[in-house]
Amino acid sequence: MKQIGKILIACGLAILAVLFIGWWRVDGPGAASVPGKRSQPLTEMDFELTNQNGEAVGPKTLIGQPSLVFFGFTYCPDVCPTTLSDISAWLDEIGPDAEALNTILISVDPDRDTVEVMAEYVSYFHPQIQGWTGSDVQVASAAAGFRAVYEKVMREDGDYTMNHTAGVFLFDATGRFVTTIDYHEPREFAVPKIRRAMQSQDERAET
């Protein structure tokens, strides 16, 4: 029995170590910092896109509430639907408070992702998620502000796909860039990041 107890304790410590290392790398002092690659604050961006309702939107649309912003496209076979499903799960866990969170998918494939296509696509996920699109020039301007990258990749069958930044950008209500939530980041790391960005809004409102 003592041997089994030692094994259980060792397993528990190992799990705690993994969780701590994950926090250290993605949200703690050990988080990677690549000079010049952090998103600009929303207050320093200047672009205009169109949301799934046909309304003009831009960085000023987001300021005043915390925001999650993700770049992707509707023909994406894996990363985009997986990330949007993850985001939907985060919002479900946050509950009614998620209504105070801007959650935006910006298309990197404007040739195919029209307003109508975006409206249908985001309807398959959490109702808080909006879809933004625009012309090639408008999308490029938006991506530059977020320091996101994307490129068209031709396939052997003559069609194409899009490679793009897969992380989710998190901003507080003032438009300050807080952090990036990585692709497939565990919920136990992602949700606390979002809650902290939302709490900072509440703290400012109380002062």
SULPE-V269359 format. One record per pair of residues at least 12 apart in sequence whose ideal C-beta (glycine too) atoms are under 6 Angstrom apart, sorted by the first residue. I is the first residue (numbers start at 1). J is the second residue. Records with the same first field share a line. If there is no record, write none. Layout:
# SULPE-V269359
I: J, J
This chain:
# SULPE-V269359
22: 189
26: 189
27: 193
37: 147
39: 146, 147, 169, 177
40: 145
41: 175, 176, 177
42: 59, 62, 63, 171, 175
43: 175
45: 59, 145
47: 141, 142
49: 132, 134, 138
50: 115, 134
51: 130, 132
52: 118, 119, 122, 131
54: 115
57: 132
62: 102
63: 175
64: 173
65: 100, 102, 173
66: 101, 172, 173, 197, 198, 201
67: 102, 171
68: 103, 168, 170
69: 104, 169
70: 83, 105, 168
71: 106, 108, 148, 164, 165
72: 105
73: 107, 108, 109, 113, 162
74: 113, 117, 121
79: 166
84: 125
88: 125, 126
90: 190, 191
91: 126, 128
93: 191
98: 128
103: 128, 129
104: 130, 132
105: 131
106: 132, 142
107: 133
108: 150, 162, 164
109: 162
110: 133, 134, 136, 139
113: 133
118: 131, 133
146: 169
148: 165
149: 165
150: 162, 164
151: 163
166: 183
167: 180, 182
168: 181
170: 197
172: 197, 200
173: 201
178: 197
179: 193
